[in-house]
Structures are given as C-alpha cells and as structure tokens.
C-alpha cells in the first residue's frame, strides 16, 4: 500500500474521530450503550485540547507523508478538504483551550438530556 494512501487513511480516521468526539453524543441519544465508547473518547479529546498535547495520529500521519516523499499537506482531496478542519491556521493556545471546554460543555448538555430521558417513567 503506498505511503501517501496510508497518510490519507490516517487523516480520514483522525477526522472521523474528531467528528465522533464532537457529535457522538447525539448518537448516544439514540443508542445509549454507545456512551461506553463515546465518553472515553470525549475525555481523551478534551484532555488533548486543554493540555496542548499532540494526538498520536498526527505524528503517524506525518511519518507516512515523509515516507511518501511529501513535506506538507498539499495535494489530494482528503488533504485539501479535511486538513483545515483538523489543523486550522492561526490556532492559538487560548483557542485550543476554548475548543476543549466547548467540547466538554456540548457533551455535558447532550448527556444531561440522555440522563433525563432515562429517568422518565
């Protein structure tokens, strides 16, 4: 499998994970058992953002890009359209913390709704 394709695959998985962390709580409204998978993902996403850590998928993606002989994120469809959502330009530490806290608040509201549904007779 070409390394460029592996880099694209990692980028797509990274994007899917971000979407799941951000909006997966909505799926929990429909399938409450999904919370067992979603909650640890939310915790990871919030911790990574608030602590300023680098997600392990980022170095993996860059590793495959280097093996493919690429230096940046220019080129194909996945990189062009998904990259800005995962690595926005001008991302400051304050914005990163705000995103993490926003993620926490959004999911807290969704889970409050999930719990209120469970308590109804």
N, C-alpha and C positions, 0 to 999 in steps of 0.2 A: 504494500500500500504506500503510495507516495507520501512524503512527509508533509507536503502542503495540504493534502487532503486530511491528514491527521490533525493538523493545526486548525483547519476549518471545523472538523468534528468537535474538537475541544472547545472552540469558540461557540459553537451551537449548543453544546451541553452547558457551558457557562451561562449563556443567555437564558436557556430553559430553566436552569437552577434559580437565576435571579427572578424570573417571572413566577416560578413556583413559590419562592420565599415571599415575594411581594403580594401575590394574589391567590396563593394556595388556600388561604383561609376561607375564601369563597367556596372552594370545593369541599371544605370541611362542613360547610352549612348543609351540603347535600349528602356527603359521606363522612359522618362524624369520626369513624375509625381512622380516617386519613390523618387525623390530628397527631397520631403517634409518629408519623413520618414528618409531618409539616412542622410541628413545634421545635424539634431539634434543628431543623434547617433554619428556622427563623432565629433561634438563638445564635447559631453559627453566623448568619448574615449580619445580625445586629452587632455581635462581638467584633467581627472583621471590620465593619464600618467604624464603630466607635473607637476601637483600639488602633485603627490605622494600619491593620495588618494587610498583607497581600494574600489573596486567595491562592491556594496551591495550583489552581487551574491556570493562572496567569503565567507562572514560570514554565509550566508544562507546554502551554501553547507557544510561548516564545522559543522554547527548546526545539519544538518541531519546525517552527519557522526558520530558525537558524540552520537546522539540518536540511531544510528545503532550499537553502541558499537565499532566503529572503531576509530583509532587515526591518521592514516596517509592516504596517497593516494596509498597504495599498493593494489593489488588485481585484480579486473576485467579489462576487455578490455577497457572500457571508461577511467578509471583512468590511466591505463598504457600508453595508446597511446595519450590521449588528455592533460593530466596533464602537460607534459613538454612544450607544446606549450603555455599554459596559465600561468604557474608558472615556468619559466626556472631557473635552478640553476645558481648562480653567478650573478643574476640580480642586477646591481648597479644603484644608483640614476642617474648617467650620462647616462647610457644605457637606462634607463626608459625615461628620457627627450628626448634622441635621437630618441627613438621609437615614442614618441608622435609627435615630429617635423617631422619625416619621414612620419608619417601617414598624417599629415597636408599637406605636400608637395605633396605626391602622390595624395591625393584627390583634391588639388588645380589644379594639372595638368589635371586630369580627367574632372573636372568641367570646366576648360578653354576650353577643347575640346567640352564639351556639349554646352557651350555658343557659341562657334564658329560655331557649326552646326546649331544652332537656328537662327543665323544672316545671314546665306546664303539664297539667294532667292530660 
